[in-house]
Amino acid sequence: MWQPRLNETARMKYLGIVEALEADIRAGRVTPGERLPPQRTIAEALNVDLTTVTRAFNEARRRGLVEAQAGRGSFISERLEENGPLERRAPLIDLSMNIPPQPQSANLKKALPQGIAEVLAGSRGLLSLHYQESNGAEIDRKAAATWLGQRISGISAERIVITGGAQSALFAVCDLLLRGGDAIAAGEVTYPGLKAVAMQKGVRLEPLAMDAEGIIPDAFERLCSRAPPKALYVIPSIDNPSTATLPQARRQALVSLARHYGVAIIEDDPYSSLQPERIVSFAELAPDITWHIATLSKCATPALRVAYVVAPNAGQGLRLAGVLRATILMAPPLMSALASRWITDGTLNELTAAIRAENAVRQKLAAAILGGIPFAADPHGHHLWLTLPDHWRAADFAEHADRAGVSIVPASAFATAGATTEAVRISLGVAPDRGALEDALTLLSGLIAQPSLASRAVV
C-alpha cells in the first residue's frame, strides 16, 4: 500500500500529495490496481486536514491516476501507460473550495497589479519590501482598525495583530491559549482548519449540538458543568459549513456562560462583512475574553493572505506576535500595504459589495435548480449546506458526484464527533462563471434523484 508523502516543492499541499503519488507510480513504488489508504489515514499521516486530501484525490482522478470503486475505496488506475495515464478526464467543476466569486465588476486582474504598483510608487513603497514587526506595521494596524470599526465598536490599533491569513492566526491563537490535552469546544460540524490545528496541537475537540441558529447554549452549559473547556470556537455569521448565523440573544447567552466558567472565546469571523445587517460581535460583547479573527480571503481574495486578529488587550496582542515571530515571522508586508490602501481608498468595500451581489445571484440560481431539495444557505454567502435524502450517504454521494465531474465536500470533513448528519457542503463561489455553476448544480440535482446509484454505493 502506498506510503503517503508530500512533494514539498509543490505550490499547494494538495498538489504535493498528487505529485508525490504520480512520482511513486512512475518509479514503480506502487503498481496499477493497488489499493490506496483511506483519505483520513493519509490526512493523519501528513498532518493535513481532510479537505486537502479530498482535493488531492479529486485531482488524481482527474489526471487518471486513481479510480474509485463504490464501497471499496480508491485504487491506482489500471489504465496507465509507461509514461503516464492513458487518458485524462475532463476537468472537474470544483465546488469544494469555499472562496468568493470574482465578478467582472471587481476586475481583480486589473486591481491587483495596479494597486501593487501604486503602493510601490508611494513614499513608503520600499518599506513594503522589508522585514516588519511581527504584529504588523502601525500604519497597517490603523487601517485595519478603520475597517473593523465598521462592524465592531471600540477597536484600537494597539489590540490588532496582522497575520498571514486566518489559518495562521487560528493556529497562533490556539498555540497561545492551549496545551496538549486541553479541550476546545466547537459546533458538531465546524471548519476543517480547526480540526487540523487540534490534531497538530494534540487538543481535544468537544462537539456542541447545533440547530438552524448555530451552537445551542444549553449544550455549551452542559459541557461546562462537567468540565469547562479552555476555549470556545465560534463562526458567528454564515457558519462554515452549516450557514447558520448566531442571533444576538444566543451570542449573549454564550458570552454569559463563557464568563461564568472562565472560557476564552475564539471568534473566527470571515463572513460577517458580506451581510448587509450588522449583529453585535463577540468581540464587542466580551472584548476582554474574545480573540476576534477577520480575514480578507472571503470578502476580497485569498491571494492577499492577510487577516487581522483583535486581541483582548495590547499586552495579549504582543504575546500573540511572539508566537507569529516563531512561526511565520510576519504577514506579507506588500500585501498588508495593499490591503491598507484598499481600505483607505474604498476599493475593499467595493470588492465586498460586488462579491455580496454575485453571491446573491448564485444563491438564487442554486435555489431554482435544487428546487425542493432541503438545504440551508445565507442569501449573501458563498456556500450552502445540503441535506441528502434517506437513500444517500454523504460520502457515497460526494464520490459519485466526483466521478460525474463535480467536486463537493461531505459532512465527515467537518464533523467534530464520530456520528454526523448526511449532508454535503456545496461552494458556489469557486465556479468560474454562472454557466459552469448551473451545469454543476443541474448534475447534482439529477444525481440526488437517483436512488439506484445510492443503493449500489452502500455495500
FENRABEL-V918123 format. One record per residue. BURIAL is + if it has 24 or more other ideal C-beta (glycine too) atoms within 12 Angstrom, else -. Layout:
burial
BURIAL
BURIAL
This chain:
burial
-
+
-
+
+
+
-
-
-
-
-
-
+
+
+
+
+
+
+
+
+
+
-
+
+
-
-
-
-
+
-
-
-
+
-
+
+
-
+
+
-
+
+
-
-
+
-
+
+
+
+
+
+
+
+
+
+
+
+
+
+
+
+
+
+
+
+
+
-
+
-
-
+
+
+
+
+
-
-
+
-
-
-
-
+
-
-
-
+
-
-
+
+
+
+
+
+
+
+
+
+
+
+
-
-
+
-
+
-
-
+
+
-
-
+
+
-
+
+
-
-
-
-
-
-
-
-
+
-
-
-
+
+
+
+
+
+
-
+
+
+
+
+
+
+
+
+
+
+
-
+
+
-
-
+
+
+
+
+
+
+
+
+
+
+
+
+
+
+
+
+
+
+
+
+
+
+
+
-
-
-
+
+
+
+
+
+
+
+
+
+
+
+
+
+
+
+
+
+
+
+
-
+
+
+
+
+
+
+
+
-
-
+
+
+
+
+
-
+
+
+
-
+
+
-
-
-
+
+
+
+
+
+
+
+
+
+
+
+
+
+
+
+
+
+
+
-
-
-
+
+
-
+
+
+
-
+
+
-
-
+
-
+
+
+
+
+
+
+
+
+
+
+
+
+
-
-
-
+
+
+
+
+
+
+
+
+
-
+
+
+
+
+
+
+
+
+
+
+
+
+
+
+
+
+
+
+
+
+
+
+
+
-
-
-
+
+
+
+
+
+
-
+
+
-
-
+
+
-
+
+
+
+
+
+
+
+
+
+
+
+
+
+
-
-
-
+
+
+
-
+
+
+
+
+
+
+
+
+
+
+
+
+
-
+
+
+
-
+
+
-
-
+
-
+
+
+
+
+
+
+
+
+
+
+
+
+
+
-
-
-
+
+
+
+
+
+
+
+
+
+
+
+
+
+
+
+
+
+
+
+
+
+
+
+
+
+
-
-
+
+
+
+
+
+
+
+
+
+
+
+
-
-
+
-
+
+
+
+
+
+
+
+
+
+
-
+
+
-
-
-
-
+
+
-
-
+
-
-
